[in-house]
Amino acid sequence: TTHLELEHGLRIDNLIGQRLERYWEALLERYQLSGAATPFARDLLVQAYVRKEVVRLLGVRNFWLSSGAQELTYEGPQAYFMEKATTQWLAHAMIDILGTAAVVDGDASPASALVAAAQAGSIYEMHGGGTGEIQKMIIARRLGLGREQAEKSGRLR
């Protein structure tokens, strides 16, 4: 279980939310160039920002807890699940905001390539480290749902 703790949201080499931050910045750049300044697109941009910040803050919390040798239960899988779900949501939002420009690397710019990569990777990124359903099952076990006693998490120290 200890090894899975690192994969399920406590890795420090690639903090939870860093990928979403890069996707957000690329989306914002593409949005500014597209001229698609509709109220609907702006609303989606705000939602995207809030969602990626929630994921980032969950990652920061997990890093703080693990570096302070605090006991963890469901926090790693929770952050990892939120990152996976937000990545999929963001891929759909990119299409709603940018249209077909979100699916192809149209001008070979770094932002265009990142937006296209978000589309290509949003499905398979749900499977690394266990699917979203696996993450939810781990959360339930750690909270003791459906059991007499909650499952203990792995030890990082």
Biotite code that builds the C-alpha atoms (Angstrom):
import biotite.structure as struc

atoms = struc.array([
    struc.Atom([0.000, 0.000, 0.000], chain_id="A", res_id=1, res_name="THR", atom_name="CA", element="C"),
    struc.Atom([2.866, 2.377, 0.703], chain_id="A", res_id=2, res_name="THR", atom_name="CA", element="C"),
    struc.Atom([4.003, 2.342, -2.911], chain_id="A", res_id=3, res_name="HIS", atom_name="CA", element="C"),
    struc.Atom([0.486, 3.033, -4.098], chain_id="A", res_id=4, res_name="LEU", atom_name="CA", element="C"),
    struc.Atom([0.258, 6.009, -1.737], chain_id="A", res_id=5, res_name="GLU", atom_name="CA", element="C"),
    struc.Atom([2.940, 7.717, -3.790], chain_id="A", res_id=6, res_name="LEU", atom_name="CA", element="C"),
    struc.Atom([1.100, 7.009, -7.019], chain_id="A", res_id=7, res_name="GLU", atom_name="CA", element="C"),
    struc.Atom([-2.321, 7.936, -5.650], chain_id="A", res_id=8, res_name="HIS", atom_name="CA", element="C"),
    struc.Atom([-1.753, 11.602, -5.131], chain_id="A", res_id=9, res_name="GLY", atom_name="CA", element="C"),
    struc.Atom([1.345, 11.974, -2.976], chain_id="A", res_id=10, res_name="LEU", atom_name="CA", element="C"),
    struc.Atom([4.068, 12.090, -5.584], chain_id="A", res_id=11, res_name="ARG", atom_name="CA", element="C"),
    struc.Atom([6.347, 15.063, -5.223], chain_id="A", res_id=12, res_name="ILE", atom_name="CA", element="C"),
    struc.Atom([8.087, 14.829, -8.602], chain_id="A", res_id=13, res_name="ASP", atom_name="CA", element="C"),
    struc.Atom([4.913, 15.908, -10.404], chain_id="A", res_id=14, res_name="ASN", atom_name="CA", element="C"),
    struc.Atom([2.635, 17.553, -7.870], chain_id="A", res_id=15, res_name="LEU", atom_name="CA", element="C"),
    struc.Atom([-1.088, 17.075, -8.359], chain_id="A", res_id=16, res_name="ILE", atom_name="CA", element="C"),
    struc.Atom([-2.438, 19.878, -10.524], chain_id="A", res_id=17, res_name="GLY", atom_name="CA", element="C"),
    struc.Atom([0.721, 20.787, -12.436], chain_id="A", res_id=18, res_name="GLN", atom_name="CA", element="C"),
    struc.Atom([-0.544, 19.219, -15.658], chain_id="A", res_id=19, res_name="ARG", atom_name="CA", element="C"),
    struc.Atom([-3.873, 21.019, -15.284], chain_id="A", res_id=20, res_name="LEU", atom_name="CA", element="C"),
    struc.Atom([-2.035, 24.309, -14.764], chain_id="A", res_id=21, res_name="GLU", atom_name="CA", element="C"),
    struc.Atom([-0.221, 23.833, -18.085], chain_id="A", res_id=22, res_name="ARG", atom_name="CA", element="C"),
    struc.Atom([-3.495, 22.924, -19.828], chain_id="A", res_id=23, res_name="TYR", atom_name="CA", element="C"),
    struc.Atom([-5.200, 25.990, -18.319], chain_id="A", res_id=24, res_name="TRP", atom_name="CA", element="C"),
    struc.Atom([-2.468, 28.347, -19.511], chain_id="A", res_id=25, res_name="GLU", atom_name="CA", element="C"),
    struc.Atom([-2.578, 26.844, -23.009], chain_id="A", res_id=26, res_name="ALA", atom_name="CA", element="C"),
    struc.Atom([-6.377, 27.110, -23.118], chain_id="A", res_id=27, res_name="LEU", atom_name="CA", element="C"),
    struc.Atom([-6.258, 30.736, -22.024], chain_id="A", res_id=28, res_name="LEU", atom_name="CA", element="C"),
    struc.Atom([-3.686, 31.580, -24.709], chain_id="A", res_id=29, res_name="GLU", atom_name="CA", element="C"),
    struc.Atom([-5.712, 29.815, -27.417], chain_id="A", res_id=30, res_name="ARG", atom_name="CA", element="C"),
    struc.Atom([-8.907, 31.503, -26.195], chain_id="A", res_id=31, res_name="TYR", atom_name="CA", element="C"),
    struc.Atom([-7.329, 34.947, -26.412], chain_id="A", res_id=32, res_name="GLN", atom_name="CA", element="C"),
    struc.Atom([-6.180, 34.250, -29.970], chain_id="A", res_id=33, res_name="LEU", atom_name="CA", element="C"),
    struc.Atom([-9.486, 32.724, -31.077], chain_id="A", res_id=34, res_name="SER", atom_name="CA", element="C"),
    struc.Atom([-11.708, 35.742, -30.515], chain_id="A", res_id=35, res_name="GLY", atom_name="CA", element="C"),
    struc.Atom([-14.421, 33.452, -29.087], chain_id="A", res_id=36, res_name="ALA", atom_name="CA", element="C"),
    struc.Atom([-15.318, 35.864, -26.293], chain_id="A", res_id=37, res_name="ALA", atom_name="CA", element="C"),
    struc.Atom([-18.873, 34.729, -25.664], chain_id="A", res_id=38, res_name="THR", atom_name="CA", element="C"),
    struc.Atom([-20.481, 34.750, -22.209], chain_id="A", res_id=39, res_name="PRO", atom_name="CA", element="C"),
    struc.Atom([-20.685, 30.936, -22.386], chain_id="A", res_id=40, res_name="PHE", atom_name="CA", element="C"),
    struc.Atom([-16.957, 30.639, -23.156], chain_id="A", res_id=41, res_name="ALA", atom_name="CA", element="C"),
    struc.Atom([-16.059, 33.047, -20.347], chain_id="A", res_id=42, res_name="ARG", atom_name="CA", element="C"),
    struc.Atom([-18.196, 31.042, -17.907], chain_id="A", res_id=43, res_name="ASP", atom_name="CA", element="C"),
    struc.Atom([-16.400, 27.850, -18.908], chain_id="A", res_id=44, res_name="LEU", atom_name="CA", element="C"),
    struc.Atom([-13.030, 29.571, -18.474], chain_id="A", res_id=45, res_name="LEU", atom_name="CA", element="C"),
    struc.Atom([-13.981, 30.614, -14.946], chain_id="A", res_id=46, res_name="VAL", atom_name="CA", element="C"),
    struc.Atom([-15.155, 27.085, -14.130], chain_id="A", res_id=47, res_name="GLN", atom_name="CA", element="C"),
    struc.Atom([-11.915, 25.665, -15.551], chain_id="A", res_id=48, res_name="ALA", atom_name="CA", element="C"),
    struc.Atom([-9.859, 28.015, -13.398], chain_id="A", res_id=49, res_name="TYR", atom_name="CA", element="C"),
    struc.Atom([-11.770, 27.151, -10.221], chain_id="A", res_id=50, res_name="VAL", atom_name="CA", element="C"),
    struc.Atom([-11.585, 23.407, -10.885], chain_id="A", res_id=51, res_name="ARG", atom_name="CA", element="C"),
    struc.Atom([-7.847, 23.418, -11.582], chain_id="A", res_id=52, res_name="LYS", atom_name="CA", element="C"),
    struc.Atom([-7.270, 25.499, -8.429], chain_id="A", res_id=53, res_name="GLU", atom_name="CA", element="C"),
    struc.Atom([-9.239, 22.995, -6.327], chain_id="A", res_id=54, res_name="VAL", atom_name="CA", element="C"),
    struc.Atom([-7.042, 20.195, -7.674], chain_id="A", res_id=55, res_name="VAL", atom_name="CA", element="C"),
    struc.Atom([-3.886, 22.232, -7.072], chain_id="A", res_id=56, res_name="ARG", atom_name="CA", element="C"),
    struc.Atom([-4.898, 22.981, -3.484], chain_id="A", res_id=57, res_name="LEU", atom_name="CA", element="C"),
    struc.Atom([-5.639, 19.304, -2.816], chain_id="A", res_id=58, res_name="LEU", atom_name="CA", element="C"),
    struc.Atom([-2.145, 18.507, -4.087], chain_id="A", res_id=59, res_name="GLY", atom_name="CA", element="C"),
    struc.Atom([-0.588, 21.187, -1.893], chain_id="A", res_id=60, res_name="VAL", atom_name="CA", element="C"),
    struc.Atom([-2.540, 19.877, 1.112], chain_id="A", res_id=61, res_name="ARG", atom_name="CA", element="C"),
    struc.Atom([-1.294, 16.339, 0.464], chain_id="A", res_id=62, res_name="ASN", atom_name="CA", element="C"),
    struc.Atom([2.285, 17.499, 0.100], chain_id="A", res_id=63, res_name="PHE", atom_name="CA", element="C"),
    struc.Atom([1.987, 19.458, 3.355], chain_id="A", res_id=64, res_name="TRP", atom_name="CA", element="C"),
    struc.Atom([0.457, 16.504, 5.203], chain_id="A", res_id=65, res_name="LEU", atom_name="CA", element="C"),
    struc.Atom([3.023, 13.995, 3.958], chain_id="A", res_id=66, res_name="SER", atom_name="CA", element="C"),
    struc.Atom([6.026, 16.266, 4.564], chain_id="A", res_id=67, res_name="SER", atom_name="CA", element="C"),
    struc.Atom([4.732, 16.928, 8.087], chain_id="A", res_id=68, res_name="GLY", atom_name="CA", element="C"),
    struc.Atom([4.405, 13.180, 8.755], chain_id="A", res_id=69, res_name="ALA", atom_name="CA", element="C"),
    struc.Atom([0.657, 13.577, 9.291], chain_id="A", res_id=70, res_name="GLN", atom_name="CA", element="C"),
    struc.Atom([-1.555, 10.510, 9.109], chain_id="A", res_id=71, res_name="GLU", atom_name="CA", element="C"),
    struc.Atom([-3.335, 10.271, 5.788], chain_id="A", res_id=72, res_name="LEU", atom_name="CA", element="C"),
    struc.Atom([-6.464, 8.323, 4.942], chain_id="A", res_id=73, res_name="THR", atom_name="CA", element="C"),
    struc.Atom([-8.364, 9.171, 1.754], chain_id="A", res_id=74, res_name="TYR", atom_name="CA", element="C"),
    struc.Atom([-6.492, 12.352, 0.785], chain_id="A", res_id=75, res_name="GLU", atom_name="CA", element="C"),
    struc.Atom([-4.200, 10.898, -1.912], chain_id="A", res_id=76, res_name="GLY", atom_name="CA", element="C"),
    struc.Atom([-6.886, 9.039, -3.848], chain_id="A", res_id=77, res_name="PRO", atom_name="CA", element="C"),
    struc.Atom([-9.248, 12.004, -3.441], chain_id="A", res_id=78, res_name="GLN", atom_name="CA", element="C"),
    struc.Atom([-6.805, 14.417, -5.066], chain_id="A", res_id=79, res_name="ALA", atom_name="CA", element="C"),
    struc.Atom([-5.882, 11.913, -7.764], chain_id="A", res_id=80, res_name="TYR", atom_name="CA", element="C"),
    struc.Atom([-9.550, 11.263, -8.599], chain_id="A", res_id=81, res_name="PHE", atom_name="CA", element="C"),
    struc.Atom([-10.280, 14.983, -8.757], chain_id="A", res_id=82, res_name="MET", atom_name="CA", element="C"),
    struc.Atom([-7.323, 15.493, -11.090], chain_id="A", res_id=83, res_name="GLU", atom_name="CA", element="C"),
    struc.Atom([-8.530, 12.718, -13.389], chain_id="A", res_id=84, res_name="LYS", atom_name="CA", element="C"),
    struc.Atom([-12.146, 13.928, -13.435], chain_id="A", res_id=85, res_name="ALA", atom_name="CA", element="C"),
    struc.Atom([-11.101, 17.553, -13.972], chain_id="A", res_id=86, res_name="THR", atom_name="CA", element="C"),
    struc.Atom([-8.801, 16.584, -16.849], chain_id="A", res_id=87, res_name="THR", atom_name="CA", element="C"),
    struc.Atom([-11.720, 14.912, -18.627], chain_id="A", res_id=88, res_name="GLN", atom_name="CA", element="C"),
    struc.Atom([-14.057, 17.825, -17.890], chain_id="A", res_id=89, res_name="TRP", atom_name="CA", element="C"),
    struc.Atom([-11.455, 20.292, -19.166], chain_id="A", res_id=90, res_name="LEU", atom_name="CA", element="C"),
    struc.Atom([-11.044, 18.388, -22.441], chain_id="A", res_id=91, res_name="ALA", atom_name="CA", element="C"),
    struc.Atom([-14.780, 18.758, -23.093], chain_id="A", res_id=92, res_name="HIS", atom_name="CA", element="C"),
    struc.Atom([-14.722, 22.421, -22.048], chain_id="A", res_id=93, res_name="ALA", atom_name="CA", element="C"),
    struc.Atom([-11.848, 23.099, -24.463], chain_id="A", res_id=94, res_name="MET", atom_name="CA", element="C"),
    struc.Atom([-13.979, 21.809, -27.335], chain_id="A", res_id=95, res_name="ILE", atom_name="CA", element="C"),
    struc.Atom([-16.921, 23.931, -26.187], chain_id="A", res_id=96, res_name="ASP", atom_name="CA", element="C"),
    struc.Atom([-14.700, 27.015, -26.010], chain_id="A", res_id=97, res_name="ILE", atom_name="CA", element="C"),
    struc.Atom([-12.408, 26.542, -29.023], chain_id="A", res_id=98, res_name="LEU", atom_name="CA", element="C"),
    struc.Atom([-14.407, 24.250, -31.281], chain_id="A", res_id=99, res_name="GLY", atom_name="CA", element="C"),
    struc.Atom([-12.399, 22.137, -33.711], chain_id="A", res_id=100, res_name="THR", atom_name="CA", element="C"),
    struc.Atom([-9.244, 24.136, -32.908], chain_id="A", res_id=101, res_name="ALA", atom_name="CA", element="C"),
    struc.Atom([-9.128, 22.193, -29.622], chain_id="A", res_id=102, res_name="ALA", atom_name="CA", element="C"),
    struc.Atom([-8.722, 18.868, -31.387], chain_id="A", res_id=103, res_name="VAL", atom_name="CA", element="C"),
    struc.Atom([-5.805, 19.535, -33.740], chain_id="A", res_id=104, res_name="VAL", atom_name="CA", element="C"),
    struc.Atom([-2.460, 21.240, -33.400], chain_id="A", res_id=105, res_name="ASP", atom_name="CA", element="C"),
    struc.Atom([-3.331, 23.910, -35.941], chain_id="A", res_id=106, res_name="GLY", atom_name="CA", element="C"),
    struc.Atom([-0.395, 26.311, -35.817], chain_id="A", res_id=107, res_name="ASP", atom_name="CA", element="C"),
    struc.Atom([2.323, 24.173, -34.191], chain_id="A", res_id=108, res_name="ALA", atom_name="CA", element="C"),
    struc.Atom([2.584, 26.561, -31.233], chain_id="A", res_id=109, res_name="SER", atom_name="CA", element="C"),
    struc.Atom([3.284, 25.110, -27.778], chain_id="A", res_id=110, res_name="PRO", atom_name="CA", element="C"),
    struc.Atom([-0.193, 26.147, -26.580], chain_id="A", res_id=111, res_name="ALA", atom_name="CA", element="C"),
    struc.Atom([-1.901, 24.560, -29.575], chain_id="A", res_id=112, res_name="SER", atom_name="CA", element="C"),
    struc.Atom([0.069, 21.350, -29.058], chain_id="A", res_id=113, res_name="ALA", atom_name="CA", element="C"),
    struc.Atom([-0.874, 21.236, -25.357], chain_id="A", res_id=114, res_name="LEU", atom_name="CA", element="C"),
    struc.Atom([-4.570, 21.742, -26.071], chain_id="A", res_id=115, res_name="VAL", atom_name="CA", element="C"),
    struc.Atom([-4.483, 18.945, -28.664], chain_id="A", res_id=116, res_name="ALA", atom_name="CA", element="C"),
    struc.Atom([-2.556, 16.741, -26.205], chain_id="A", res_id=117, res_name="ALA", atom_name="CA", element="C"),
    struc.Atom([-5.217, 17.355, -23.564], chain_id="A", res_id=118, res_name="ALA", atom_name="CA", element="C"),
    struc.Atom([-7.807, 16.012, -25.997], chain_id="A", res_id=119, res_name="GLN", atom_name="CA", element="C"),
    struc.Atom([-5.742, 12.984, -26.952], chain_id="A", res_id=120, res_name="ALA", atom_name="CA", element="C"),
    struc.Atom([-4.764, 12.151, -23.385], chain_id="A", res_id=121, res_name="GLY", atom_name="CA", element="C"),
    struc.Atom([-7.929, 12.839, -21.431], chain_id="A", res_id=122, res_name="SER", atom_name="CA", element="C"),
    struc.Atom([-9.259, 9.293, -21.768], chain_id="A", res_id=123, res_name="ILE", atom_name="CA", element="C"),
    struc.Atom([-6.104, 7.279, -21.150], chain_id="A", res_id=124, res_name="TYR", atom_name="CA", element="C"),
    struc.Atom([-5.046, 9.561, -18.286], chain_id="A", res_id=125, res_name="GLU", atom_name="CA", element="C"),
    struc.Atom([-8.038, 8.188, -16.364], chain_id="A", res_id=126, res_name="MET", atom_name="CA", element="C"),
    struc.Atom([-6.308, 4.808, -16.173], chain_id="A", res_id=127, res_name="HIS", atom_name="CA", element="C"),
    struc.Atom([-2.828, 5.533, -14.823], chain_id="A", res_id=128, res_name="GLY", atom_name="CA", element="C"),
    struc.Atom([-2.609, 4.685, -11.122], chain_id="A", res_id=129, res_name="GLY", atom_name="CA", element="C"),
    struc.Atom([-6.034, 3.064, -11.226], chain_id="A", res_id=130, res_name="GLY", atom_name="CA", element="C"),
    struc.Atom([-9.238, 4.274, -12.814], chain_id="A", res_id=131, res_name="THR", atom_name="CA", element="C"),
    struc.Atom([-11.541, 6.781, -11.183], chain_id="A", res_id=132, res_name="GLY", atom_name="CA", element="C"),
    struc.Atom([-13.622, 3.882, -9.880], chain_id="A", res_id=133, res_name="GLU", atom_name="CA", element="C"),
    struc.Atom([-10.549, 2.408, -8.168], chain_id="A", res_id=134, res_name="ILE", atom_name="CA", element="C"),
    struc.Atom([-9.843, 5.783, -6.547], chain_id="A", res_id=135, res_name="GLN", atom_name="CA", element="C"),
    struc.Atom([-13.436, 5.998, -5.281], chain_id="A", res_id=136, res_name="LYS", atom_name="CA", element="C"),
    struc.Atom([-13.196, 2.455, -3.904], chain_id="A", res_id=137, res_name="MET", atom_name="CA", element="C"),
    struc.Atom([-9.982, 3.303, -2.028], chain_id="A", res_id=138, res_name="ILE", atom_name="CA", element="C"),
    struc.Atom([-11.621, 6.440, -0.599], chain_id="A", res_id=139, res_name="ILE", atom_name="CA", element="C"),
    struc.Atom([-14.617, 4.407, 0.582], chain_id="A", res_id=140, res_name="ALA", atom_name="CA", element="C"),
    struc.Atom([-12.381, 1.786, 2.214], chain_id="A", res_id=141, res_name="ARG", atom_name="CA", element="C"),
    struc.Atom([-10.298, 4.441, 3.962], chain_id="A", res_id=142, res_name="ARG", atom_name="CA", element="C"),
    struc.Atom([-13.453, 6.074, 5.318], chain_id="A", res_id=143, res_name="LEU", atom_name="CA", element="C"),
    struc.Atom([-14.748, 2.689, 6.466], chain_id="A", res_id=144, res_name="GLY", atom_name="CA", element="C"),
    struc.Atom([-17.843, 2.744, 4.270], chain_id="A", res_id=145, res_name="LEU", atom_name="CA", element="C"),
    struc.Atom([-19.426, -0.726, 4.129], chain_id="A", res_id=146, res_name="GLY", atom_name="CA", element="C"),
    struc.Atom([-16.930, -2.115, 6.642], chain_id="A", res_id=147, res_name="ARG", atom_name="CA", element="C"),
    struc.Atom([-16.651, -2.437, 10.355], chain_id="A", res_id=148, res_name="GLU", atom_name="CA", element="C"),
    struc.Atom([-13.279, -0.718, 10.378], chain_id="A", res_id=149, res_name="GLN", atom_name="CA", element="C"),
    struc.Atom([-11.595, 1.714, 7.986], chain_id="A", res_id=150, res_name="ALA", atom_name="CA", element="C"),
    struc.Atom([-8.653, 0.425, 5.965], chain_id="A", res_id=151, res_name="GLU", atom_name="CA", element="C"),
    struc.Atom([-5.286, 1.857, 6.987], chain_id="A", res_id=152, res_name="LYS", atom_name="CA", element="C"),
    struc.Atom([-3.220, 3.704, 4.450], chain_id="A", res_id=153, res_name="SER", atom_name="CA", element="C"),
    struc.Atom([0.403, 2.889, 3.692], chain_id="A", res_id=154, res_name="GLY", atom_name="CA", element="C"),
    struc.Atom([3.188, 4.454, 5.694], chain_id="A", res_id=155, res_name="ARG", atom_name="CA", element="C"),
    struc.Atom([5.438, 6.959, 3.981], chain_id="A", res_id=156, res_name="LEU", atom_name="CA", element="C"),
    struc.Atom([7.871, 7.362, 6.884], chain_id="A", res_id=157, res_name="ARG", atom_name="CA", element="C"),
])
